[in-house]
């Protein structure tokens, strides 16, 4: 099944996707419970949906890219969440372009 068709993602899949470790995702979940709330099964195993991943991307953008503290990120999300979400999406797009370019450069070097 393709990633785009999946409805639920494990914490490991999300951590790999965001290039963060699982502990960090659990920590952010505890720090931003009003924003990050993945579903849990009867055993407590987390299942992330696409909107949960977007929320985590926003937190990652504010903390990692903007260099905000946890309190700063909370305030930014409370006061101007739409703008922060737009910027986070742009950054994610730029990250994917960078990865594509790295792949192309590697392929070109191997071909030489």
URBELUR-V245109 format. One record per backbone hydrogen bond with DSSP energy under -1.0 kcal/mol. CO is the residue of the C=O (numbers start at 1). NH is the residue of the N-H. If there is no record, write none. Layout:
# URBELUR-V245109
co: (CO CO)
nh: (NH NH)
This chain:
# URBELUR-V245109
co: (2 9 10 11 12 13 14 15 21 22 23 24 25 26 27 28 32 32 39 41 45 47 48 49 50 51 52 53 54 55 56 57 58 59 60 61 62 69 70 71 72 73 74 75 76 80 81 82 83 84 85 86 87 88 89 90 91 92 93 94 95 96 97 98 99 100 101 102 103 104 105 106 107 108)
nh: (5 48 14 15 16 17 18 20 25 26 27 28 29 30 31 32 35 36 47 44 41 39 9 53 54 55 56 57 58 59 60 61 62 63 64 66 68 73 74 75 76 77 78 79 80 84 85 86 87 88 89 90 91 92 93 94 95 96 97 98 99 100 101 102 103 104 105 106 107 108 109 110 111 112)
